[in-house]
Amino acid sequence: MGVREGFEELYGTAPEGVWAAPGRVNLIGEYTDFNEGFVMPLALPHTAVAAVSRRADRVLRLHSADIEGPVVELDIDALVPLSDTGWAAYPAGVVWALGQAGHAVGGADLHLASTVPTGAGLSSSAALEVVTALALNDLYELGLTGPELARLAQRAENDFVGVPCGIMDQTASACCTEGHALHLDCRDLSIRQVPFDLAAQGLELLVVDSRVKHALGDGAYAERREGCEEGARQLGVSHLRDVPYTGLDAALARLSDERVRRYVRHVVSDDHRVEQVIALLDAGDVRAIGPVLTEGHVSLRDDLRISCPELDLVVATANAAGALGARMTGGGFGGSAVVLVESADVDTVTKAVAEAFAAAGYTAPRVFPAVPSAGARRLV
């Protein structure tokens, strides 16, 4: 049953519209966003879809086709940050954030369904937030742009749900375009669509979901963020973005804490890797980004220390089987890896990873192509 039919069955009337917002995978630039650095995500074909209608009162009704349970009914005027840790906190947080920003949003009925894998580091939560924000923006004629919707969705996740994420996930979901990766400057939020047509080059970018579930609310992400902020303080800059790559060794020599030093080295070098990838894509040398991806994984594994045995196995096995490069992606401690591979080698690499997981006694991974897809949009 589609979301439109599901909405009618739940609420007894047709929705005013149907909207979609994608999950994302990050090509390069990890833990750089809250350091006001650079990231390079692309939207996935997987989306959160919402059928939505306005209400004449201040009631918010939420239902998910993917999670067992009744309709969640909330009073918009009684929404309290950090009071709910379930799935409904994400759309409810968007309504709260819109109100906090002074936008005149009334009640609404929502029925949601998502094909974005949860717990895989592919921003299923951002997709939920952005699809809610876009639907309410359209229905209540708020006139907000994609980047503005992304900021509101980020505030919902930061202040209402309580996850201290950066702006990347929501911006990717709101602003990506088909056939492109999104170069986002997390300082001024300027964006550039970078052509990324892999099929024309005889290439594929595979997402390998390790099936290891991560939860960013467990404090590890916040600890890395605090360490980065401490590094910036010790170096006398507002954010690690301001540490030049050419001056990295000198900066590291000024840091006495080994943990902070590792975090700083990762962030500054990963910002540089984003710039390397963009230069290679602009030059049409897509295959050459492979080794940069693998370098990024080594940094995430050894300096940031957010990888896990399953993700390390994906990267090592894929590269040994002929991939051009690979790295874990997302918040870490599980989730997914991306693998750049010749189209002719997809089956070989996929089989090698599956066999390696089986030999190690791990749950079989899920592998699918990351096709650069469109951002949030109205469907009906």
C-alpha angles and dihedrals in degrees: 000000000000123000092254092057091042090053092051092050092049101041103024096237139070118269120248090236149337124238135184134204124182135229116236142219120210114230096193139341112070126188087358097106099076087044087062090248135125132293134178114204130162129205119249126222086244112098147180108232124199131192107201142179132179122245128213092227135054095264123121115201118191132184133172123206088203101055126059112242147083128283110291110229119198137177106233091211091054099051109133124192118244092013098111130042097180129101093271090066090075099060091033089053090055091054089049092048092050089052092047089053091054099254117148101237121158131188126314144185115224133185113186137190129175138195092186107113110244121228091016097106091251098120102254088160094053090050090055091049096046096046089052092047093048094048093050091043089056098040095046093038094232094158095220121160126231094260090048091051089049091055092050091048090050090051089052091055096041102042105022104034093028102231111134096218124157125239099266102091096050093043091051092050093047102038113026120116131209116272094015142092115223118238104203124187101207092200101061095011091233113157136204126190107225115199109246108171102160097170091061088057095048091251139122132199108216125202112212111196105203090201088230105131119224129194115200092196091072096091101253093101091047090050091054090048092051090050091052091049090050090052091052090050093051091048093048097240130121093233136001088252085081094062106094117226090230088058097045098108092051091048093050091051089061093057118087099183109086093206094052090045091056093049093049092049091052096048097045093045093046091053086054091049090055089055090048092052093049091050091050093048091047088052091050092243098129096157091059092067089071097083090045090057091051091049087053091055093052089053093049090048100044107025105029092027096209100126126097135210093265094054092044088052092052092052097044094044096045093049092047089051093056106276116150092228143326142193141172113261134203131021096332136219088104130336123102146332129210121224125194109210142164109258089238090057099049095101093045094051094043092051092047092053093046091050092047091052092049092049090051093049094245126144110268111268124236113236125191137152119264102224110188101245143181124285128234116327145158113259102185 
